[in-house]
Amino acid sequence: MSRAGRLARGGALLLLASVLLSGCDALRTRYNQALWQLLQGHSAAGVAELQALADAGYAPAQFRLGMMYRAGQHLPQDASLALRWIERAARQDQVGAQYWLARFYFEGFGVVSDAAHGVVWLRRLAERGYAPAQFLLSDCYEHGRGVMADPAAALQWRIAAARAGHREAQRTLAEVYRRGGLGQVPDPHQAEYWQRQAELPALF
């Protein structure tokens, strides 16, 4: 390909990227406007806009709509519709949706309870460093929910969540070291350290 051809092709790719990015910005703007309408009490308009965005495949709107159906906020509570939209957003790699989809499987909300399937979604997030998923996965290993009980794995994920700033992970880790647990002997120094961390301003 000639230099002129390469330049033309590069310009076309830049133009396409610009169009795609501006499209994302437009969707984000519409999404924010929908949230503002809900905040101002214009539920019908806000819900209609969220629905349009969700139908168009915009994952944040799908997640928000699913959570609204879950809570019965601005919409009647509907477990099947909550699951539908949360799952669609989760399959687009929306972090919050993946976390809540895991919880739906643990709770049996809108779906047959299946802790093992919930663990699959949790593990994806935990391995990406999402602290709430790391903490919940730790609890699964501690109590054998959806996986074989494994104190070492429970401790590993508890420490990971605590290091990421998850306050409940820090508090429970302090208790583990204070009393002994998850295969650990009591360690006052570790207990004191994690208790101090838990008293810092919360991140989660």
C-alpha positions, -999 to +999 in steps of 0.1 A: +000+000+000+013+035-009+021+061+017-009+081+006-031+050+009-017+043+044-024+079+054-059+077+040-066+045+058-052+059+091-074+090+087-105+068+082-097+048+113-093+079+133-126+092+120-143+059+129-128+060+164-140+096+168-175+087+158-176+057+181-163+077+211-187+106+204-215+079+203-204+066+237-204+102+251-239+108+237-251+076+254-234+086+287-250+121+284-285+105+279-279+081+308-269+110+331-300+130+320-322+100+328-307+097+363-313+134+368-349+131+358-353+103+383-337+124+410-360+153+402-391+130+406-398+127+369-400+089+371-419+082+339-395+102+317-364+088+335-375+052+333-385+056+296-350+069+287-333+042+307-354+016+290-345+030+255-308+029+264-310-006+278-328-018+247-300-002+227-275-023+246-260+003+269-247-017+299-249+009+326-286+015+318-292-022+318-276-026+352-295+004+366-328-008+352-322-043+367-314-028+401-346-007+400-366-038+393-349-056+421-356-029+447-390-018+433-377+017+429-395+038+403-408+004+389-428-025+404-405-051+419-400-079+394-374-106+400-375-120+364-369-086+348-343-077+373-324-109+364-329-103+327-313-068+327-286-076+353-275-107+332-274-087+300-252-060+316-230-087+332-223-103+299-210-070+287-184-071+315-203-045+337-186-051+371-216-041+393-239-063+373-215-093+376-214-089+413-251-087+417-257-116+393-236-137+416-256-126+446-289-134+427-276-170+423-267-172+460-301-157+471-322-174+445-336-141+434-353-145+400-334-177+394-330-211+410-305-208+438-271-221+426-242-211+448-217-228+425-228-206+395-226-176+418-190-185+427-181-186+389-191-149+386-174-140+419-142-155+409-140-135+376-143-103+396-121-114+424-093-122+400-096-087+385-092-072+420-128-063+429-127-062+467-164-069+474-162-100+453-129-110+470-146-107+504-177-127+494-155-154+477-136-156+510-168-162+528-177-189+503-144-208+509-148-203+547-183-219+549-182-241+518-209-223+498-206-233+461-171-246+467-154-271+490-144-254+523-108-243+521-095-221+550-063-213+531-082-199+501-106-181+524-076-164+541-060-156+507-091-138+494-098-121+528-063-106+528-067-095+492-100-077+500-085-062+532-055-049+513-078-033+488-095-014+516-127-035+522-136-025+558-156-057+567-127-078+554-103-058+576-125-062+607-131-099+602-094-104+594-085-087+627-109-111+644-092-141+627-058-131+640-072-121+674-088-155+681-072-177+656-091-191+627-088-200+590-058-222+600-040-193+617-027-192+653-036-160+672-013-131+663-019-099+683+003-078+661-016-087+629-049-083+648-040-048+659-028-038+625-059-049+607-081-033+634-063+000+628-069-003+591-106-010+596-109+023+616-096+044+587-121+062+564-141+035+545-136+027+509-162-001+507 
